Amino acid sequence: MRVVLALLAGAAAAFAHPPFGVLPGLLGYPLLLILAERSRTVRGGFWMGWLAGFAYFAVGCWWVAEAFLVNPAQAWMAPFAASLLPAGLGLFWGGATALHRRFGAGGVRGVLSFAAFFCAMEWLRGHVLTGFPWNPAGATWEAGSAPSQFAAVVGVYGLGLVTVLAVCAFAPLLGPGPRKLRVGAAVAGFATLAALFVGGAIRLTGAEVRASGTIVRVVQADVDQESKWSPEAYRDIVQRYVALTSRPGARLPDVVVWPEGALPNIANAVFAPGAWEAQAIAQSLQPGQTLLAGLSRGEPDPSSSRGGRYFNSLMALKRLPGDQGMRIEDVYDKHRLVPFGEFLPAGALMSRLGVRSLVHVPADFSHGPRPRTLELEGLPNVQPLICYESLFPGFVGRRSGAAWIANVSNDAWFGRTSGPLQHLNLASYRAIETGLPVVRATPTGTSAVIDPWGRVVGDKRLDPGESGVIDAALPQALTATPYARVGDLPWLAGILAALLMGLRPRRPAVAAS
């Protein structure tokens, strides 16, 4: 029964996240707290956390298996991907419950230690081995909702700490101890949740989107991953993108955004002298328009075994007057790559062990330099984030002078699953944290323009399976949010305070007689 309850706790917490939105699932956290505290040993506490974490990530990350179905030869690995990833990520939950079982106090004070250990391990999950901060507890609240607005103050990790503290405050009701104290904790938890709703609603009351004067067009061509690499499909894919780029609109867009990996070809070939693709792209733009296009590119490197290095890049192209074609204004190379997706950790060793042949990494991409703002002629300064980079809180700083975020992603790998919808939710938190609008482009969905409060502008978005464009006035950025100024310092202060108050008192040593 304890095993079943642990699995239920994790699954319930996962179903609280968008797109499911079953918010009573948040009660999975206090259930896990109770199971950890009632374990007889630290090892038992670990297994309760690991089982709950396994269920949580199995529900939240099952879509990774979809990527292995793209290539029929790798389809047999889909069940392993869908189970090994949750098994590994569940270790962080197991570590949190083991630490709480070993060092945490019981009763009301135990709520503090559990939340502190749990949220500290959440932060570690987002940083260890480049990190995978998918669906942290704070992102349970749909971006743009009232509770999500507190991320502007403390970030998504801080919002997670407050959320876990609030819902776990109901756990002591089922335990021993003074009734007044237990009821008081539950009342405090309810009041905290109410404050998230009320405070966020007040912030949204004055949330008026102001247009910046820049018109953006997001292009989603609905190119699925299975068929994009066939030579006969290539010309059709290029024509889809150029047709959507040149589609007449109410106003001429100043900037057009294509997704990550828009064309199944390397930029060196696409923009080679005399290439028909470059001519078609140039003709789809008007003089003065800028195109942000996600493409891979190569650079010669004699020291490399392949003779060059390859980058996952966002290229800024400006259409020149007359028949002068286009100019490459700037290039951003992705800094934070996906392990086992874009590079193989310990690549030489893994290749010898045969791991490279089992994953989607025939050759590694190279890491680009640290993120930087692109200063483009006639446009507000833009901070690019390519796919995976949009998961990371604090990755975009306001000191860089960015006025908006361009997030390009290739979610076509994951089809019509919950993955692309959750990716939209997580990327939208970067808007709340920074006060910057986000323009998000994907090849198959979900694409949208997101305002600085995390809401989809005009309720217009292109979902999985849809083809089209989104034309919108780029929202103005807000003044720097508290989180943009101080980062995770409030979260760290909250963790330390909770630990100081929630750790089990050390028993004094008994002197030998």
C-alpha positions in Angstrom: 0.0 0.0 0.0 2.9 2.4 0.8 4.3 1.7 -2.7 1.0 2.4 -4.3 0.5 5.6 -2.3 4.0 6.9 -3.3 3.3 6.3 -7.0 0.0 8.0 -6.6 1.6 11.0 -4.9 4.0 11.5 -7.7 1.5 11.0 -10.5 -1.0 13.3 -8.8 1.6 16.1 -8.6 2.4 15.6 -12.2 -1.2 15.9 -13.4 -1.5 19.2 -11.6 0.8 20.7 -14.3 -0.5 22.1 -17.6 -1.9 20.9 -19.9 -3.8 18.6 -17.4 -4.3 21.3 -14.7 -5.7 19.0 -12.0 -4.7 21.3 -9.2 -5.9 19.0 -6.4 -2.9 16.9 -7.5 -0.8 19.3 -5.4 -1.9 17.2 -2.4 0.6 14.6 -3.7 3.3 16.6 -1.9 1.9 16.4 1.6 1.1 12.7 1.0 4.8 12.2 0.1 5.8 14.1 3.2 3.7 11.8 5.4 5.1 8.6 3.7 8.7 9.8 4.2 8.2 10.6 7.9 6.4 7.3 8.6 9.2 5.3 6.9 11.1 3.2 9.5 14.5 4.0 8.0 16.3 6.6 5.9 16.5 4.0 3.1 12.7 3.6 3.3 12.3 7.3 3.1 14.5 7.3 0.0 12.4 4.7 -1.8 9.2 6.6 -1.1 10.7 9.6 -2.7 12.2 7.7 -5.6 8.9 5.9 -6.4 7.0 9.2 -6.3 9.6 10.9 -8.5 9.5 8.0 -10.9 5.7 8.4 -11.3 6.0 12.2 -11.5 8.5 12.1 -14.3 6.9 9.2 -16.1 3.7 11.3 -16.4 5.6 14.5 -17.1 8.3 13.2 -19.5 6.7 10.3 -21.3 6.8 12.3 -24.6 10.6 11.7 -24.9 9.7 8.2 -26.2 8.1 9.9 -29.2 11.5 11.1 -30.5 12.6 7.5 -30.8 9.6 6.7 -33.0 10.7 9.1 -35.7 13.3 6.6 -36.8 11.6 3.1 -37.0 15.0 1.5 -36.5 15.2 3.1 -33.0 11.6 2.5 -32.0 12.6 -0.4 -29.8 14.4 2.1 -27.5 11.2 4.1 -26.8 10.2 2.1 -23.7 13.7 2.4 -22.3 13.8 6.1 -22.8 10.4 6.5 -21.2 11.5 4.6 -18.1 15.2 5.3 -17.7 14.8 9.1 -17.7 12.1 9.0 -14.9 14.3 6.5 -13.0 17.3 8.9 -13.1 15.3 12.0 -12.3 13.6 10.2 -9.4 16.9 10.1 -7.6 16.6 13.8 -6.8 13.2 13.2 -5.1 14.6 10.2 -3.3 17.5 12.2 -2.1 15.2 14.9 -0.8 13.0 12.5 1.2 16.1 10.6 2.5 17.6 13.9 3.8 14.3 14.8 5.4 13.9 11.4 7.0 17.5 11.7 8.4 17.7 15.3 9.5 14.2 16.8 9.4 12.0 17.4 12.4 8.5 16.0 12.6 5.1 17.7 12.9 4.8 21.4 11.8 8.6 21.9 11.7 8.9 18.9 9.5 7.0 20.9 6.8 9.8 23.4 6.7 12.6 20.8 6.4 10.8 18.8 3.8 10.1 21.8 1.6 13.7 23.0 2.0 15.3 19.7 1.0 12.8 19.1 -1.8 13.2 22.5 -3.4 17.0 22.4 -3.0 17.1 19.1 -4.9 14.8 20.7 -7.5 17.5 23.4 -8.0 20.2 20.7 -8.2 18.1 18.9 -10.9 18.3 22.0 -12.9 22.0 22.3 -12.7 23.7 18.9 -12.4 25.2 17.5 -15.7 24.0 20.7 -17.5 20.6 20.3 -15.8 17.1 19.3 -16.8 14.6 21.7 -15.0 11.5 20.2 -16.6 8.3 20.9 -14.7 9.7 22.3 -11.4 7.0 22.5 -8.7 6.6 26.3 -9.2 5.5 25.7 -12.9 2.4 23.8 -11.7 0.6 27.1 -12.0 -0.2 27.9 -15.6 2.0 30.8 -16.8 -0.1 33.9 -17.0 -2.4 32.9 -14.1 -2.6 34.8 -10.9 -0.4 32.5 -8.8 2.3 32.4 -11.5 2.9 36.2 -11.1 4.9 35.7 -7.9 7.7 34.3 -10.1 8.4 38.0 -11.0 9.6 38.4 -7.4 11.2 35.0 -6.6 11.5 33.1 -9.8 10.0 29.7 -10.6 12.2 28.0 -7.9 11.0 30.5 -5.3 7.4 30.0 -6.3 8.0 26.3 -6.0 9.2 26.7 -2.4 6.2 28.7 -1.5 3.8 26.3 -3.2 5.3 23.2 -1.5 5.4 24.9 1.9 1.7 25.9 1.5 0.3 22.6 0.4 2.5 20.5 2.9 1.2 22.7 5.7 -2.0 20.5 5.6 0.0 17.3 6.3 0.3 17.9 10.2 -3.5 17.6 10.4 -3.1 13.9 10.1 -0.2 13.6 12.6 0.3 13.9 16.3 1.0 17.1 18.3 -1.0 20.0 19.7 -4.2 20.5 17.8 -3.9 24.3 17.8 -0.5 24.1 16.2 -1.6 21.7 13.5 -4.7 23.6 12.7 -2.7 26.9 12.7 -0.3 25.4 10.1 -3.1 24.4 7.8 -4.6 27.9 8.1 -1.3 29.4 7.3 -1.0 27.1 4.3 -4.4 28.1 3.0 -3.7 31.8 3.6 -0.5 31.5 1.6 -2.3 29.9 -1.4 -5.0 32.6 -1.1 -2.3 35.3 -1.1 -0.8 33.8 -4.3 -4.2 34.1 -6.0 -5.1 37.5 -4.6 -1.7 39.1 -5.1 -1.4 37.8 -8.6 -4.9 39.0 -9.5 -4.0 42.5 -8.3 -0.8 42.5 -10.4 -2.8 41.4 -13.5 -5.4 44.0 -12.9 -2.9 46.7 -14.0 -1.4 44.4 -16.7 -2.0 46.5 -19.8 -0.1 45.4 -22.9 1.5 48.3 -24.7 2.7 47.9 -28.2 6.3 48.7 -29.0 5.7 49.7 -32.6 7.6 46.6 -33.9 5.5 44.1 -35.8 6.6 40.4 -35.6 5.5 37.5 -37.7 5.9 33.9 -36.3 6.0 31.2 -39.0 4.8 27.7 -38.3 4.9 25.5 -41.4 3.8 22.2 -39.7 6.7 20.2 -40.9 6.8 16.9 -39.1 10.1 15.3 -38.1 9.5 12.0 -39.8 9.4 13.3 -43.4 11.5 16.4 -43.4 14.8 14.6 -44.3 13.7 13.0 -47.6 15.3 14.8 -50.6 12.0 15.0 -52.4 10.4 16.9 -49.4 13.2 19.5 -49.2 11.9 21.8 -51.9 8.4 21.7 -50.6 9.6 22.6 -47.1 11.5 25.7 -48.4 8.4 26.7 -50.4 6.2 26.4 -47.3 8.4 28.7 -45.3 8.8 31.3 -48.0 5.1 31.3 -48.9 4.1 31.9 -45.2 6.9 34.6 -44.9 5.5 36.5 -47.9 1.8 36.1 -47.0 0.1 39.5 -47.1 -1.0 40.9 -43.8 -2.6 44.0 -42.3 0.8 45.5 -41.7 4.2 44.6 -43.0 6.2 42.7 -40.3 9.5 44.2 -39.3 10.9 40.8 -38.3 9.9 37.3 -39.3 10.8 34.4 -36.9 11.4 30.9 -38.2 11.8 28.0 -35.7 14.9 26.0 -34.8 16.0 23.6 -37.5 13.6 25.2 -39.9 15.2 23.8 -43.0 16.8 20.3 -43.1 20.0 21.6 -44.5 23.1 23.3 -43.2 23.3 27.1 -43.5 26.5 26.9 -45.4 24.7 25.2 -48.3 21.5 27.3 -48.0 23.4 30.6 -48.4 26.1 29.4 -50.7 26.7 31.6 -53.8 24.0 31.0 -56.3 21.9 28.7 -54.0 18.3 28.7 -55.1 17.1 28.5 -51.5 18.8 31.8 -50.6 17.2 33.5 -53.6 13.8 32.2 -52.7 14.2 33.4 -49.1 15.4 36.8 -50.2 12.4 37.2 -52.5 10.0 36.3 -49.7 11.2 39.3 -47.7 10.7 43.0 -48.3 13.6 45.4 -48.3 14.4 46.3 -44.7 12.8 43.2 -43.2 14.7 41.0 -40.8 14.5 37.2 -40.7 15.5 35.3 -37.6 16.0 31.7 -38.8 17.0 28.6 -36.8 19.6 26.7 -38.8 22.7 24.6 -38.1 26.0 25.8 -39.5 29.6 24.7 -39.8 33.0 26.4 -39.3 36.3 25.0 -40.5 38.5 23.7 -37.7 41.7 21.8 -38.6 42.1 20.5 -35.1 38.7 18.7 -35.3 38.6 15.1 -36.5 35.8 16.1 -38.8 37.7 19.1 -40.1 35.2 21.5 -38.7 32.8 22.4 -35.9 29.0 22.5 -36.1 26.6 24.8 -34.2 22.9 25.0 -33.6 22.4 28.6 -34.5 19.9 31.5 -34.8 20.8 33.6 -37.8 19.7 37.2 -38.3 19.3 38.1 -42.0 18.5 41.5 -43.4 16.9 42.0 -46.9 18.8 44.6 -48.8 17.3 47.1 -51.2 16.8 46.2 -54.9 18.4 43.0 -56.1 21.2 42.9 -53.5 19.8 39.9 -51.7 20.4 39.4 -48.0 23.0 40.2 -45.5 23.8 38.1 -42.4 23.7 40.7 -39.6 24.5 38.4 -36.7 24.6 34.8 -35.5 23.8 33.3 -32.1 25.2 29.8 -31.4 23.4 27.8 -28.8 25.3 27.8 -25.6 23.5 25.1 -23.5 23.2 21.9 -25.5 20.9 18.9 -24.8 22.9 16.0 -23.4 22.3 12.8 -25.5 20.4 15.0 -27.9 23.0 17.4 -29.3 26.1 16.1 -27.7 27.2 13.0 -26.0 28.8 13.4 -22.5 32.2 11.7 -22.4 31.8 11.3 -26.1 35.0 9.3 -26.8 34.2 6.7 -24.0 30.5 6.5 -24.9 31.4 6.0 -28.6 33.6 3.1 -27.7 30.8 1.6 -25.6 28.5 1.8 -28.6 26.2 4.4 -26.9 26.4 6.9 -29.8 24.8 4.5 -32.2 21.8 4.2 -29.8 21.0 8.0 -29.5 20.2 10.8 -31.9 23.8 12.1 -31.9 25.8 10.9 -34.9 28.1 13.8 -34.3 28.3 16.4 -31.5 27.3 20.0 -31.9 29.8 22.5 -30.4 28.8 24.8 -27.5 28.5 28.5 -28.4 29.7 31.3 -26.2 27.6 32.5 -23.2 24.2 34.1 -24.2 24.4 37.6 -25.5 22.0 40.1 -26.8 21.7 40.7 -30.6 21.7 44.4 -31.6 20.0 44.4 -35.0 19.3 47.5 -37.2 15.8 48.9 -36.8 14.8 46.4 -34.1 14.7 46.4 -30.3 17.6 44.4 -28.9 16.8 40.7 -28.7 18.0 37.8 -26.5 17.9 34.5 -28.4 17.0 31.3 -26.6 17.2 28.1 -28.6 14.9 25.3 -27.5 16.3 23.7 -24.2 17.7 27.1 -23.1 14.2 28.4 -22.4 13.8 25.9 -19.5 16.4 27.7 -17.3 15.5 30.4 -14.9 18.1 33.2 -14.7 19.5 32.3 -18.1 18.4 35.7 -19.4 19.7 38.8 -17.5 18.3 42.3 -17.9 21.7 43.8 -17.7 22.2 42.7 -21.3 19.8 45.4 -22.5 17.4 43.0 -24.2 13.9 44.3 -25.0 12.5 40.9 -26.0 13.3 37.2 -26.1 13.2 35.2 -29.4 12.7 31.5 -28.4 13.0 29.1 -31.4 12.5 25.4 -30.8 12.1 22.1 -32.7 9.3 20.4 -30.8 8.4 18.4 -33.9 10.4 15.5 -32.3 7.6 15.1 -29.8 4.5 15.2 -32.0 1.1 15.9 -30.5 2.0 15.0 -27.0 1.9 17.0 -23.8 5.6 17.9 -24.2 5.2 20.9 -26.6 2.4 22.3 -24.5 4.4 22.1 -21.3 7.4 23.6 -23.1 5.3 26.6 -23.9 4.3 26.9 -20.2 7.9 26.7 -19.1 9.2 29.2 -21.7 6.4 31.6 -20.7 7.9 31.7 -17.1 11.0 33.5 -18.6 8.6 36.3 -19.6 7.2 36.6 -16.0 10.7 36.4 -14.4 12.3 39.0 -16.7 9.4 41.3 -17.6 10.3 40.7 -21.3 7.9 39.5 -24.0 8.7 36.2 -25.6 8.3 35.4 -29.3 8.2 31.6 -29.6 8.4 29.8 -33.0 8.3 26.0 -33.5 7.9 23.9 -36.7 4.8 22.0 -35.6 3.6 23.8 -32.4 3.2 25.4 -30.0 4.1 28.8 -31.3 2.9 32.1 -29.7 3.7 35.7 -28.8 3.8 36.0 -25.0 3.4 39.2 -23.0 5.6 40.1 -20.0 3.0 38.6 -17.6 3.3 35.2 -19.3 0.0 35.4 -21.3 -0.5 34.6 -24.9 -1.0 37.9 -26.8 -4.5 38.1 -28.2 -5.2 34.5 -27.4 -3.5 33.6 -30.7 -1.3 30.6 -30.9 -0.5 27.8 -33.3 -1.0 24.4 -31.7 0.5 21.1 -32.8 -0.6 20.1 -36.3 -1.5 23.7 -37.4 0.2 25.7 -40.2 0.1 29.5 -40.4 1.5 32.7 -39.2 1.0 34.9 -36.1 1.3 38.7 -36.7 1.4 40.7 -33.6 2.7 44.0 -32.3 5.7 43.2 -30.0 4.7 44.1 -26.5 6.8 46.6 -24.6 9.1 45.3 -21.9 8.3 46.1 -18.2 10.8 47.7 -15.9 13.2 45.1 -14.5 11.4 42.7 -12.1 12.7 42.0 -8.6 13.8 38.6 -9.8 15.6 40.1 -12.8 17.6 42.3 -10.3 18.5 39.8 -7.6 17.9 36.3 -9.1 17.6 33.4 -6.8 18.7 35.2 -3.6 15.2 35.2 -2.1 14.9 31.5 -2.8 18.2 30.8 -1.2 17.3 32.8 1.9 14.0 30.9 2.1 15.8 27.6 1.9 18.2 28.5 4.6 15.5 29.9 6.9 13.4 26.8 6.5 16.3 24.5 7.2 17.3 26.5 10.4 13.7 26.2 11.7 13.0 22.7 10.4 16.0 20.6 11.2 15.8 18.0 14.0 17.5 19.2 17.2 20.7 17.4 18.0 20.5 15.3 21.1 23.1 16.2 23.7 25.8 13.6 24.2 25.4 11.6 27.4 28.7 11.6 29.4 30.0 8.2 30.4 29.8 7.6 34.2 
